[in-house]
Amino acid sequence: MTVEREILEKLLKIPTVSGHESEYAPKIKDALSVYFDEISIDGVGNVAVFKKSKNTNAKKLLIDAHIDQIGFLVSKTEEDGFLRVASIGGIDARTLPSSDVLVCSDAPFFAVVSSTPPHLSDSDSKLAIASEILIDTGFSSDELKSRVRIGDAVVFAGLPADLACGAICSPALDNKLCAAAALAALYEAECEYDTYVLLSVREESGGFVGARVGIAEIKPDMAIVCDVNFARAYGAQNRESIERGKGPSVSISALTDRVLTNDIISLAKQKEILLQTVVEASDLGSNANIAAITAEGVRTAAISLPITNMHSTSECASLSDLCDMKRLLAEIMGGKI
């Protein structure tokens, strides 16, 4: 098993819904301690992994990959063992009925989102929104109330499944896929820069809180924000998506540094690493939106990995793309730009 796949599987086993940073950050630190010596947790729950340069007075490079995932918070316990929830992040209501979920109480347990059988629905039935669904736990009302607190996290259940042609399917590939690539690159690289991998929090819940705090605290000379992006699939226009299996992409945008971006493109060509380009003129939809304007300003580029079925129970990606992002980031860490 490659180191990036190994790290990915460790991260996917840790539920990381936005708002529960204080609970999962120590678990991430423990999981990564077998690879890295210098790991810290800041006041909002960001996990920063550091590797010192072999050079004195080296510049600072920061790789940001948000670690939080979409999910739910328990909002109410109903009669007959059902839960109501509020969503965190952009949940696709079409994927919810009959989904397997994990309720992250003190003693976590599996449950399922209720669905209406076709025999009892009609052609005018509308898709539910997250606040209207019921989660069937199987417990009695009294037992459920003793096991679950209001505000407990709920995540989509399931561990990685291998598909044909080197693809992988799992909940929460957004954005643990990029986090695994960045961490594997840091593990393997001989760093010319003092390099930080920032596993930032609260990206999915809006406001880019983790990136704002982490980047301002580290004060890097340059930053590369890594996140997933839309892969070519039914409903995705070619102009706004990238191909799976053709490598990561770098964003061309008014919000990113053009010189740094061009250097990354040139480096990929030189090292024969697959790299696509995507135009995201004025909104990258990621922590890259604010990285460049944090503190005194930071030279910023954005690199992404293509996935299908984003924000669903079954996000899919190519393991070769994961490897290519790791290789590209390792070259960058090694001072090739």
N, C-alpha and C positions, 0 to 999 in steps of 0.2 A: 504494500500500500504506500502511495506517495505521501510525503509529509503534508501537502496541502489537503489531501483527502482525509488524512488522519486528524488534522486540526479541525477541518470542517465538521466531521462527525462529532468531535468533542463539543463544538459550539452548538450544534443542532440539538444536543441533548439537554441544553440549559435553557429553560423558558425565559424569554427576555422581553416581556411586554413593557412598553413605555410606561413609566411611573413606578416601576418596581426595581429601580436601579440598585437601591441599598441591599436588596435581597440577592440579586444575581451577580453583582460585580465581584464579590469575594469568591464565588464559585468559578467564575471565568479566570480569575487570578490563579486559583489552585490548579485549574486544568492546564494553564499555560506555563506553570512553574517548572515543568519538566523540560521545557525548551529554552526558557529565558530566566535570567537572574534579576533583572531590574524591571519590576512591574509595580505601578502605583495606581491608586484610586483617588480621584479628586472629590470635591464636595458635592458634585451633582451625580456622581456615579460613573463618570468616564473611566475606562481602564486604559492606561498609557503604558506601552511596552517600549523600552529604550535599549538601544545598542550604540555604544560609543565608537566614534571613528578611530581608526588607527593613526590618524593625524592629529597634531595639536592645533588648537585654535580653529577647528573645523566649523564650517557653517552648519546650520540646523535644517534638516529636511523632515517634514511631517507628512505622513500618509494617513489620511482620515478614511475610516470605513465605519459607518454607523452600525451598532450591534443590536439595537432594539428592533422588535418585530411587531407586526400588527397582531391584534387579538381583542380581548374583551375584558371588562371588569364586571363582576357580579353586582347587580343593582338591587335584586330582590329575590327572596325565596318564596315560591308559591306553594300551594297545596299539592299533595300527591307526588312530591319529590321533584318538582320542576324549578328551574332557575330562569330568571330574566337577567339580561346583560346589557351593557352599554359598550359600543365599539370603540376601539382605539386604532386609528389609522383608517385608510380607505378600504373597507370591507366590501367585497362584491357579493351582494345579496343573492345573486343567482347560484352561488356555490354553497350556500349555507344548509339547505334542507338535507338531512341525513348525514351531515358531516360528523366525523369522530372528533372529539375534543378532549383536552386534558384540563381538569379543574385543579389549579395550583394552590390548594389549601395546605394546611400544615401536614396533612396526610393526602397527597395528590391521588386523584382517581380519574378514570375515564368515564365519559358520558357521550351522549349523542344529541345532535340538534333534531328536534321533532320535525316531521314532515306530514303533509296531508296526503293520504292515498288518492290516486287518481279517481277511484270510485266515488270519493266524497267531495271532489273539487269540480268546479265548472269552468267553462271557457273564459269566464270573466274574472277568474281568480288572479289577484295581483301578487307580485313578488313581495315577500316580507322585507321589512327593514330590520336591522339588528336589534333595535329596541323592542320589536314585536315578537321575536322568535322565543320559543321555549326550549330549554335544554333539559332533556330527560336524564336524570341521574340514577334512577332505580331505587333510591332510598325513600323511606317514609318521610313525612313532613318533619317530624320531631328529630329523626336522625340526621336529616339534611341540615337542619338549623344548628345542630351540634357540631357539624363537620365543616361548615362553610361560613365565612364572614363576608359581610358586604365589603366590596372592594377587592376581593380575591381575584387573581388573574385567571383567565381562561385562554388557552391557545389551541390551534389546530393540532391534532395528534398525528403521529406518524414519523418514522425515521427514513433515511434515504433509501430509495429503491433504484437499482440500476436498470436502465432501459437499453435498447439496442443501440449500436454504433457509438458507444462511449458517452451516453447521456445519463443524467441523474435526475431524479424526481423527489421532491421533499417540500414540506412546509418550511417557511423561514429562510429560503435561499436568499431572499431580500432581507438583509444584506450580508448574511454570514458567509456567502460565497466570496465576496470581495474581501471580507475580513480574513478569511482563510488564506487567500492569495497573498495578501499583504504580510501576514504573519509568517507564512512559509518563505517568502522572499527575504524577510528580515532574518530568519533562522539560517538561511543559506548564504547570505551576502557577506562579502568583505566590504564594510561600509567606509566610504570616503567622507561621508557626512556624519555628524551626530544625528542619528535617525530615530524618529519616534513613529510608532504605529498607534494612532489614537482610535480606540474602539469607542466611538462617541454614542451618546444616549439621546433620547427624545427627538429623534428626527421624524419618526412616523406620527408623533402627536403634534407636530407643528412648532414653528419658532426656532428650530435649529439650535436649541438650548445647549446641548452638549458640545457641539462644534464651536459655538461662540465662546464658551468658557474655556474649553481645552486649548484652542488655538491662541487665545489671548494669554493664557498661562504659559504656554511653551514658547511663544514668540519665535516661530520658525522664520528662516530666510525664504523658504519656498514651501508650498504645500501642493499635494496631489490628492484630490478627493476621489475616492473610488466608490461607485454605487452600481446597482444593476440598471439596465435599460430595456426597452421593449425589443423583443426579438420578432423577426418576420413570422407572422401567423395570421390566421383568419381575422379580419377586422383591423389589422395594423397596416397603415399605409407605408409604402416603401420609403417615402421621404422622411418618416418619423420613426423608423425602426432599423435594426441592424441584423445581420444574418448570424444564426447560431452555427458554431463550428468554423467560423472564419476569423476567430481571435477577438480580443476586446476592441473597444472603440475609444477614440479620443474626441472630445467635443470641441467644435469650433464655435466660439461664442464671444459676444461683447463683454461677458463677465469674467473671462479667463485671459491669462497672459499669452499673447500670440507668439512671442519668442520662445517661451517655455514649451508651448504646444508644438511648434514647428521642430524644436529640438527632439521632442519625444517621437515625432513622426520619422525624423531622420535616423534616430537611434534604432527604431524598429526595423527600418529598411536595412541598415548596416548589419544588424544581428540576425536578419532573416526571421523576425518574429512577426506573425500575422497581426495586423492592426487595421481596423476600419476607422473611418471618420464619419461623424454625424454633426449636422448643423443644428445647434440649439441656440438660436440667435440671442434671446434675452431672458430665458428662464430655463435653468438646467434641472429644476425640480429636485435638487439635492443640496447637501451642505456646501457645495461649490457656490451656491448663490450668495453666501455671506462670507466665505473664507477670505476672499480678496479684500474685503473691507473691514476685517476684524483687526482690532488694535490699530497700529500705524499703517496697516495695509500689507498684504502678503502676495507675492507672485504665486498664482494658482493655476493649475491645470486640472482637467476632469477626465478620468478614464473609467469606462463602464464595461460591464459584462452583460451580454444578451440573455434574457430568460423569457420563456413563454408562461402564460397563465399567472401573470404577476398578481399578487395579493389574493391568492387562492390557497386551497389545501394542497395543490399539486403543482408547485412551480417547477419548471424543467429547465435544465442548462446542460451545456456541453463541458465535459471534464477537460477536453483539449483547450477550450477557452480559458478555463481556470488555470491550467498550466502555463499558457501563453501570458496571462496577466502576471503570474508569479515571476516568470522569466524577465519580463519587461521591467517590473518593479525592482527586481534584484540588480539589473543592469543600471537602473537609475540610482539606486542606493550605492552602487559601486563607483559612482562619480562619472558615468559616461555622458552626462549632460552638464 
